[in-house]
Amino acid sequence: MMKKQKYIRLLLCLVFFAKTSSYAQVMEEMWDKGTGLKEHPNVGWFKDAKFGLFIHWGLYSKLAGKWNGKNYYGSGEWIMNQAKIPAAEYAKVASTFNPVNFNADEWAQLASDAGIKYLVITAKHHEGFAMFDSKASDFNIVKATPYGKDPMKALATATAKKNIRFGFYYSQFVDWHEPNGGRNSWDFDESKKNYASYYSQKAIPQLKELLTNYGPLGIVWFDLPGGLTKEETQKLVDSLHALQPQSLFSSRVGQGLGDYKDFGDSEIPDAPVKGAWESIYTHNDSWGYIEHDLNFKSPAAIIQLLAKVASKGGNLMLNVGPDGNGRIPYHSVKYLRETGKWLKKNGEAIYGTTYGFIPQQPWGVTTAKPGKLFLHVFSRPGNGKLLVPGFSNAVKAVYALGNRQSVSWKKAGNDLELQLPAFAQDAPNTVFVVEYTGAQPGYDNKSAQIVSGQYATTVLDAHTARLSGNPKTKSFTFSHYFGDWKHETCVIDMQQKKDSISFQLRVTEPGDYRIVLEYSCGQEGFKQEGVIGFAGQQYLFRTLKTGEFEKNTPLLFIKHAVSIATVQQPGEYTLSIHPYQDGKELFKLRSVILEPVK
């Protein structure tokens, strides 16, 4: 675990390596995804909730991504850091912050309409400004703004009326406003900071205010730990849990002392994860409001993202960024309500579920409850025949969740085939329920993957490959622009002819399939030859250059169409890849894509 000195080194590194892979590596460490071994007794509601709403709101919302005539992109709540705005100058923004359009009841109603089960809002972000009435610091919305009211009081009351669990985000270490707070090196000398003083005078008193003055909290969502030893963090956690023993603390409290696990921003694990965990995404490209950021995820994208996270056993907490006047963006309001309409019909397949025991298929993903498997169909097979492989249990009934109409099915061995009713090809997620008897089967991520001409593509994720020789899987974290976090798992270190990876495939329809390799390749791997083995044939290819991740650039991928492969008979096949001769690393492989040729 990190000691105080290590945190200081990490913070100094962040100053020099922003927007680089080194910055990403440091952020990975500071996110601290670890949790304690003992499960919190009140975590049950969290596991069942599945869908939360994150709200980033502060002075940065008033700036809306602009400072001194310049537009900033990425994470709007980081504008003070990006523009290196002096603390004293940034504090003047409070004199113009007057969110008169804020309506707590409207926000709570939107969350309810969207099917949200818990809501977390920024009480204090890295800017150091408290969005509540704090006695520990006058730099807050009641004392420093013309608004002069505590919106958190109103929101706590409004969410309680809608039976939505309420929680606060609090940046416990990073505070750019305070001379002794973490991470402001453009105003204050890092080597002279007294973190203990900052914690005792501001952070801890404010956290205690939040846990004392706003009723029962479902969550305290910490962010970017630092400045404390494990013993000091444990003392902090114990003192706060004493105020509200039922409240859950996020893993970003640090030192492995959280009550549930938060993955990195915009990250979903490759395989199901047991225990309580959460994946966080923002609705557009920024967490805090940016006026010129209109790249919002569609309702279909939200619905499928929610299902994908639930299929791994976790919760999705989706963020919106209200503007400086207190209004949630139009597209967030509209698309969240559309998501809620889908959940009203299909919520049984999300809320209270665990991960599905059938791995991702060309048609979609699965979630489960005792005796029920939910099939989330994103892509309808062209002939309407949906294959569920590896289903060993006896089937009681199969029906569409939306209208409860029975679906024709037949079973052959461990194959379950459904004859799906007609529904719109562009439907984001049509759910079918399989009721069965017996114990829930185990999850096998390495089982044969279905390849069929009834789907536009079959994607073989690299993390599902079987490895032989030196290859291994590695997760990369990087950012194309400030705060735009990406997480990609790749197979790396294929250097010699004996180094190979393979995928077990089950081709249900013979025909021609185009083989596409999706990879990242730097200068060293450029123009090396590789071999694909599939269906009794070998296919040669030569790598194409995409860019140098090692030189602090984002990991860029190319979809390289290699060859057409002909499969004469349905059956089990192995698709393998290895270097043609010994050399440097061939590439960083993200996936293999098979496209039926029509």
Secondary structure by P-SEA (a helix, b strand, c coil): cccaaaaaaaaaaaacccccaaaaaaaaaaacccccccccccccccccccbbbbbbbcccccccccccccccccccccccccccccaaaaaacccccccccccaaaaaaaaaaacccbbbbcccccccccccccccccccccccccccccaaaaaaaaaaaacbbbbbbbbcccccccccccccccccccccccaaaaaaccaaaaaaaaaccccccccccccccccccaaaaaaaaaaaaaaccccccccccccccccccccccccccccccccccbbbbbccccccccccccccccaaaaaaaaaaaaaabbbbbbbbbbcccccccaaaaaaaaaaaaaaaaccccccccccccccccccccccccccbbbbbccccccccccccccccccccccccccccbbbbbcccccbbbbbcccccccccbbbbbbbbbccbbbbbcccbbbbbccccccccccccccccccbbbbbbbbbccccbbbbbbbbccccccccbbbbbbbbccbbbbbbbbbbccccccccbbbbbbcccbbbbbbbbbcccccccccccccccccbbbbbccccbbbbbbbbcccccccccccbbbbbbcc
